[in-house]
Amino acid sequence: MTDDQTPESSAARSGNDGDLLAELIRSAGRRESPPPGAYEQVYSAARKSWQSGVQRRRSRTIGRLAAALAVVGLAAGLYVLDAPEPSAQLAGVERVVGMLESRPAVDMPWQPVGQAVTSLNRGVYLRTREGSRASLLLMGKVSLRLAAGTEVMLAAAGRVELLAGKLYVDTGGQQVSESLIEVITPAGVARDVGTQFEVRYVDDTYRLRVREGEVVLLREGRERTSESGEELAISARGSVATTRIAPDDTDWLWVQSIAPAPDIDNRPLSALLEWVARETGRPVQFQRLGLASKADVTILHGNIRNLAPMDALGVVLATTDFAYDELADGTIMIRLVKE
């Protein structure tokens, strides 16, 4: 303050200056919020600096305030830059046979993944060794299964990079307007259209098998649609060949061996039969009229955890009045035990 100012006028000016400080900070606009302690620390330092310089000319004080506000902005900006991006949870582990391993980045060591793991985050690498298999549940209730000797990376929601090996996808036959999953390889991108399909990528050779529905393959700027029962193979030289594969072919047995079993406790027998039909690719029929209704009201108990579909069917039916026969064409015929 100047020589002719009184302490009272100085105090009034100090209060007005404090109000101006608050007003200028408010007018600076909304910023990303740093941790509460960081903001308060910078704000306190700015205020003390302001109050200690009240004796100076107003223009110089405002300049100092602007510098202090810049510090606030810098602190907030540095916090935003340094804060790690939250990792999205993309999948959970449903079942593992043998060992499943993971690592957060390519330069990190592999670590075993327990079957109790409920979340796998964006960017995680997963692999199965020889003799091992794993079943994951992705967002959107998509089943992703990894065969032995497979390595993948969960790139984003609905995007899986297959680095080597073989995987299987089951979207549950959901009728959706957009693709639920894309499987990315150097040979192309396989995009589902509500389906079950397998992708194999080993030594620069690519194979796509469609068990149900359709899959769109994006390759070299072009789209090609593969339908149910089609197998498409692309050699390392780029030649393309197509053949047929049945939905109950023995090549699908590895998929059944790692199939996540449904919860059947207090569920009707018909729910189990639907699961068996989908997992085996074989039709389920009833020997006579009326048995389907009886299956709807036959309530099951217990669990079929870690059982393959046909094994589960035999075990469960043994606790009911039903039995089954396998016909020559692969049909599973459901009948009553006493018939």
Number of C-alpha atoms within 10 A of each C-alpha: 14 8 5 6 9 10 10 9 11 15 11 11 14 17 13 12 19 15 12 13 21 13 11 15 17 10 9 12 7 8 10 11 14 18 11 8 9 14 15 13 11 16 19 11 12 20 16 10 15 21 15 11 14 16 13 12 10 12 9 12 19 16 11 16 19 17 13 20 19 13 16 22 19 12 19 19 16 12 16 14 10 9 10 8 8 8 12 13 17 23 24 18 22 21 23 22 17 13 19 26 17 20 18 17 12 11 7 10 10 16 14 13 17 13 17 11 12 14 15 23 18 20 21 18 23 24 28 24 15 12 11 18 25 29 26 26 22 25 15 15 14 21 20 23 28 28 24 22 16 25 22 24 22 22 18 18 18 18 19 21 19 25 19 17 20 22 24 23 27 23 21 14 14 14 11 9 8 10 16 21 24 21 23 21 20 13 19 17 22 25 23 25 23 24 23 25 27 22 23 21 20 15 9 15 16 22 19 22 27 26 26 21 16 21 27 18 22 16 14 9 6 9 13 11 14 21 18 19 19 22 21 17 19 18 14 13 8 12 9 12 11 14 10 12 17 18 21 19 14 11 10 18 14 16 24 19 17 24 24 25 21 13 15 18 12 12 17 17 23 18 16 21 19 12 16 23 18 20 24 20 19 18 16 18 16 15 16 11 8 9 15 17 10 15 20 13 12 16 16 20 14 11 15 20 14 16 17 21 24 15 12 17 19 13 13 20 17 12 11 15 13 20 18 20 12 12 9 7 8 15 17 21 16 21 18 15 12 7 7
